[in-house]
Amino acid sequence: MSNISQRIDRLPATPLLWRVLFLTGIGWMFDAMDQGMVSGVMASIGREWKLSPSDLGLLGSASAVGMAVGAAVAGMVADRLGRRTVVTYTLVLFGIASALSAFSPNFHFLLLFRFFTGLGLGGELPAASTLVSEYSPAKIRGRMVVYLESFWAWGWIIAALIAYLLIPVYGWRTGFLLGGIPALYAAYMRRGIPESPRYLEQNGQLKQADEIVSKMEQQAGFSSEALPLESGAGEADRKKVLLSELWSKTYIRRTVVLWVLWLGINFGYYGFVLWTPTLLVGKGFSLVKGFEFTLIMCIAQLPGYYSSAYLIERIGRKAVLVIYLAGTAAAAYLFGHGQSGNAVLVSGCLLYFFSLGAWGAVYAYTPEVYPTRIRGSGTGWAAAVGRIGAILAPYIVGVLYESQGKEAGFNNVFLILTIVFAVVAVVVAAAGIETRGRTLEEINTLK
């Protein structure tokens, strides 16, 4: 195990770690606001521009295409240029494109701006979770990354409030402006985030890594125990990253599990979350009532995240993923077959509770299974493959909803999502590895 990793893993949660988590999480929150805003404005945009459900599905998919490209490219860039560089500049791109969405003169320009918004968003999320994971000691690493993911819930809550209180009065363009401009300020705040010390060590920047870890040790009241790096380690770690290594004998099982996990949870999540207000309107609720229900469901995300954060260090990553994915499958079925307003609301709250708890575990689990030299690339490519599900789901939901009618389409959409979540839970249970309590170096030796 490297000197830097040993020193990080013996620390508690230091003020510097909390600062990295907060500054990274604020940007994450604005990312979520943007995605929530799309959900909130789809019905309004559809009415203004007289769009079909298939057109609205393309609106959700345009951002997802950008997220796929952004995740793949930014993951590799993060391994070459650093995690901090990626999480700063992707947020700038995201903020500019989101704000420009508010000034779209027509549907085609909106699709273009949504693609660039997704490019920034997709590039940021894997790099941000990698950064927080690498800063965190082994005993709390999973919990800290789930805390990072919990900022997503706050972003959705703010977006739901904007959709409920402002969009019916001021229109959908206001929503995109309120999501994009603050994101640029969050990018400015991120200038103060130091680079991952594990990444610096891997790239031979030992003095900078030592300075960061020494500061964390000082904050924790620990004495510094710096040791010289073994001869040749830096050169070996700076070797060129090869994507084929993700499919080597050592990592192929992990890669397959992660790609199935990301593909399934993206398909399932974006299959319902972007469409919820619109589907509720089709179910017979008013637009304002649909926004009200969505706001309440978004609040249910918070206990989902925090329960996942608690359990992930108690019962492990695999158990949390399987339980929360299975819970999401059951809730999706109940939501699709809810007949009364109360049944729809309760099952919808369970759907958001379990699905976002699962998402927190996904982001905690993913960076752990690869070594530092390919962690950004491995995480980025898993996210990129997952975004294929996010690309397909909104469009497929729109086509089903349009072709089968509102009642049958609603039921069949959630039946498909139930099956997807259940299959992913089985794959993780059967083939996933457990990483709880292990150092990042120990995980690399697991079969």
N, C-alpha and C positions, 0 to 999 in steps of 0.2 A: 504494500500500500504506500502511496506517496506521502511525503511529509505534509503537504498542504491539506490533503484529504484527512489524514489522521488528526490534524489540529482542528479542522472544521467539525469533524464528527464527535469530538469530545466536548464541544461547546453547547451551552443552552441557546435559546432564542435571544440574540443580542439586538440592541437598538438598530444597528446597521442592517441586520436581516429584516427587521420590521419596516425599516425605511425603504429597502428594496421592494419588499412585498407591497407596501402602500403605494409607492410611485408607479410600480408596474400595474397594480390593481386598479388605480384610477383610470389609466388608459383602457384597461380591460372593461371597465364599467361603461365607458363611452362607446366601445365596440358593441357591447350588448344593447346600449340605447339605440344604436343605429339599426341593429337587427330587429329589435322590438318595434322601432318606428315603421319598418317595412310592414310588419304584421298589422300595425295600427292604421296605416294609410292605404292598404290595398283596396279595401272596400270603397274608400273615398276617391281614390284615383280611378278605379273602375267605373264609378258613376260619372265622373267629370269627363273622362275621355271615351266613355262607352266601350270598355274593353270586355272581352269574353273571359271566362275562367281560365282558358288556355293561355291567353295573353298575360293574365295575372300570374300564372305559373311561371312564365318566362321571366317575369320581374324578379321572382325569388331565385330562379336558376341563374340569372345573369351575375348576381353577386357571388353565387357559389362557384361559378366557373373561375372568377377572379381569385377566390379563396384557394381553389385547387392549385392554380398556377403560382400564387403567392407563397403558399406553404412549401411547395417543392423547391422553388428557387431560394427563398429566404432561409430554409433549413440548411442548405449547402453553403450559403453566404455566411450564416452564423458560425459554421465550422471553420471558415476561412478568415473572416474579418472580425468575428466576435459577436456575442449575444447582445451586448449593449448597443452596438451600432444598428443592428437589425430592429430592436424594439423601439428605437428612437425614430428612425427614418420611415419605417412602415406606418407608424402612427401619424406622421406628417402627411404622407400620401393619403391615408384613410380620411383624415380630417378635411383636407382640401376637396377630395372627391365627394364626400358626404355633403359638404356645404354647397358644392356645385349642383348636386342633385336637386336642390331647392329651386334652381333657376332653369330647369329643363323646359325647353319650349314645346317638346312633344315626347311621345312615348319612346322613340328610338334614341333620343339623346339621354333620356332617363336610364335606359338599358346600358348605354355606354358608361355613364357615370357610376352606375351600380357595379359594373365590372371592375372599374378602378378602385371603388370603395372596397370591394371584396379582395382585390389584390393586396391592399394594405392590411386589411383585417386578417386574411389568411396567412400572411407572412409574419404578423406580429405574434399571434397566439402560441404557436409551437416554440418560438424563440423565448417568449416571456416565461412559459412554464419551465423550459430548460434552465433559464437563468435562476429562477427561484429554487428549483430543485438542486442546482449545483451550490447554491449558497447555504442550503439547509443541512443540519446534522442528521445522521441516519435515523435517530430515534423520533424525530418530528418531521421528517422530510415529506412524507405523504400528507400529513395534516396541513403543512404550510402551503402546499400546492392546491389543496382543496380550498383553503382560505382564499387563495388567489382567485380560484374559479368562482367563489361566492360573490365576488364583485359583479359577476354576470347577472346575478339575481337583482342587485340594486339597480343596475342599468335597465333591466326589463321593467322593474317597478316604476322607475322614472318615466320610461317610454310609455307605459300603460297610463300613468297619470296625465302625461301630455296628450295622449290619444283621447282620454276620457274628458279632460277639461278644456283643452285648447284647440285640437283639430276640428271638432264640430263647429267652433266659432271662427277660427282664423284660417282654416284650411290645411292641407297636407304639407305644403311647402315649409310652413313654420317648423314642423317636426324635424325635417332634415337639417335646417339651419341650427336648431337648438342642439342637435347631435354632433354636427361637424365642427363648429367654431370652438366650443370648449375642449374638444379633442386636441386642437392645435396648442392650446395652453398646457394641456397635460403633457404633450410632447416636449414643450419647453421645460417643464418641471423635471422631466426625465434626464436632462443633461447632467443632473447630479448623481445619477446611478453609476457606481463603479463597475468595471468589468468583472465577470465571474473569475475568482481566483483559481479555480480548477482549470478553466480555459487558459488563463495566462500561464499557468505552470506547464500545461501540455504544449504550449507554444514557446517555451523557453524564456518567458518573461518573469523570471523568478523573483527579482527584486520587487516588482509591482505586486505580484501575488502575495509575497511575504508582508508587504506594507498593509495590505487590506486585511489579511488574517490577523496580523499583530494588533490592528485597531479593534477587531472583533474580540480578541483575547483580552485586551485592555478594558473594553466595555464590560466583559464578563468577570473581570477580576482574576483572570488566569495569567500565569507567567508564560512568556513566549518560549517555545521549544523548537526553534528553527533548526533544521538539520540540513546538511548539504545534499543536493539531489544526486542520486547515483550517476556515475559516469555514463554518458551516452543516452540517458533517458530522454532528455529534451529532444535530441535529434531523432530518436525513434518515434516520439510522439508527434513530431512535426511532419511526418510522412504524408503524402498525398492521400486524401480521402477517396476511396473507391466505393461506388454504390454497390458493386457486386458483393462487397463484404456483408451487406445486409442479407444476402442470400447464401452466405457461406454455411458450412455445416454447423458452425457454432451458433449462428443467429437465425437460421431459416425458420425454426419453429416459432420463435418470438415474433419474427416479421409477419408470418402468416396469421398468427393470433391477433396481432395489433391491426393488421389491415382489415381483417374480418370485423373486428371490434369497431374500428373507426367507420368502416363502410356502413355497417348496420345501424350504429347509433346515430350517424348523420342522416341516413335515410329515414329512420323512424322519427327523429326529433324534428327535422325540417319538414317532414310530411304533415305534422300537425301544428307546429308552433307558428309558422307564418300564416297559416290559414285559419287559426282559431276564431278571430272575430268575424271573418267572412262566413265560415261554416256555421257559426251561431246565428248569424243573420238568416242564412238559408234554413236553419232549424226553426225559424219563426220568431226569434228575438229581435228587438229593435237594435239599430246600430249602437246607440248609447248603452243599452243593456248588455250588448256583446262586449263593449269596452269595459263595462263595470265588472262583468264576470271574468274577463281576461286579467284585470287588475287584481282581483281577489286570488285568482290562480297563480299569478306571478308572486304574490306574497308567500304562497305555499312553497315556493322554491327555497326560501331561506332556511326553514327547518330541515329541508331535504339536504342542503349543503352542509349544515352544521352537524347534523346527525352522521352524515357520511364522514366528515372530518374527525369526529369522535371515534367512530367505529373502525376507520381505516388503520389506526395504530393499535386497535384492540383485537380485532378478529382477522385483519389482513386485507390486502387488495383484492384477491380473488373472491373471497366471501362477500365483500361489499359489492363488487361488480355483479356477481351472480344474483344476490338478493335484490338489488335495486333494479337490475334489468328485468328480472322476473316480475317484480312489482310494477314496473312500467308496462309490461305486456298485459298484465291483468287489468290495470287501470285503463289502458287503451281500449280494451274490449268493453269494459263497463261504460266508458265515455261514449263509444260508438253506438251503444244500445240504450243510453239513457233516454227516458221518455218525458220525465218531468223536469222543471227548472232546477229543483233541488238535487235530483239525481245527476244531472249534467254538471252542476257546480261542484258537488262532492267528488265525483269521479275525476273531474278536471283538475281539482286541487291535488288529488292523489297522483294523477298523471304528471303534473309539474313537480311534485315532491320527489317521486322516484326517479324521473328522467334526469333531473338536474343533480340529484345525489349521485347517479351513475356517471354523469359527465365529470363531476369533480374527481371521482376515482379514476376515470380514463386519463385525465390530464396529470394526475399524480403518478400513475402507473407507467405511462408511456416513456418519459425520459429515463426511467430507472433501468430499463432493460438493455441499453446500449452503453458502450464505453464512451468516455468524454470526447475522443477524437472523432467519433461519428454520431454523437448524441443529437446534434442539431439536424443532421441529414436524416437520421432514422426517424426522429420525431416529425420532421417536416414532411417526409414522404408518407408516413402513416396518415398524417392530417390531409395531405393532398389526395391520397386514394379515397379517404373518407369523404372528401368533398364531392366525389362522383355521386355518392348517395344524396348529398345535399343538392346537387344539380338536378338529378332525376326526380327526386321526391316531389318538389312543388309542382313540376309540370305534370307528372303522372296523376297527382291528386286533382289538378285542374281538369285533366282530360276525363278521369273517372266521374268527377262531380258533374261535368257538363254532359257526358254521354249517358249516364245511368239515372239521372234525375237526382233531386236534392236528397230525398229520403234514402233510397237504395245506395246512392253514391256515398253519402255520409257513413252508412253502416259498413260498406265494403272497404272504404278507405281505412277505417280503424281496425277492421279484421286483418287486412294486409299488414298494418303496422304492428298488431299483436304478434303475428307470426314472426316478423323480422326480429323484434326484441327477444322473443323466446329462443329463436335459433342462436342468436349471439350469446345469450346467457349459457346455452349448452356448450358452445365452442370454448368459451372462457373457462368453464368448469372442467372440461375434459383436457384442454391442452395448455392453459395458461400456467406460468410459473409464479410462485409467491416470492415477494421481495420485502415484505415487512421486516423491519429491524435489522436489515443487512446493509452494510456499507455498499456504495456504488461499485467498489472494487470487488467485493465478495460476490455480488450479483453476476459479475462477468464470468465467474467460474462455475455457475450453476448449469446443469444440463437440462 
